Amino acid sequence: MNSIGVKIKEARLEAKLTEKQLARKCGVAESFIIQVESGRKVINEKIAENILSKLGKKLEPIIQEDLSEDKAKPKQTKVHAKPQEQFNPVEPTGQWADALANVIKKFPIYEVDTNKVVGNKDLPVLDKKVEGYRWDKVMFVKITDDDLGELRIHKNDTVMVNITNDIQNNGIYLVELNNKRLIRRITKESSKVTMTRGLKDVEPISTQMDKIKLVGKCVKVEFQL
């Protein structure tokens, strides 16, 4: 209870008034008087003088000093520290790891003539497919020369190959001939195949189908700027 509240309560009791009666005289609620007298509500000089005047009293200097101190003191707001939530990292289960691995897959890029890995491609797998082809039937090769210019395939281009045993005439395929990998346009007649690079001054290669190993069909070319 502060000195203002004490002064008002003493003056009210001296005047033999209840909190309710004093509240009516001042035109305020009874709860307001109770809070002021108990010190739970801080009032300014003008309000204090008005209440005391209804009781025939005046605001004394000591009270004024007390009011000045109250006004000078900034209100302090208690800040309750919010307890920090404990973060427990969740380790992915084997099932989740497998699921994530099936979203993005890393595909090696092979040098076309040496079969050496020279890079990787990270590609999304949707419905077990990459670019519309089964992800396990796809491979990538990098071109090392400009001998395939007539086929619009150039040095440093990356070719996507769909692994298959089927041949469609005039398709471009990755094949193995005499333990060497080649990209050629192929036409097939019965058991015989003809392979060409598209160059007019280079003779096509004709051989029996069982002499070559078909790796797959070239379905996409990514050129190097």
Secondary structure, DSSP 4 states (H G I P E B T S, - for coil): --HHHHHHHHHHHHTT--HHHHHHHHTS-HHHHHHHHHTSS---HHHHHHHHHHTT----HHHHHHHHHHHHSPPPPP-PPPPPPPP-PPPPPHHHHHHHHTTEEEEEEEETTT--EEEEEEEE-BTTEETTEEGGGEEEEE--SSTTGGGT--TT-EEEEEE-S---TTEEEEEEETTEEEEEEEEEETTEEEEE-S-TTSPPEEEEGGGEEEEEEEEEEE---
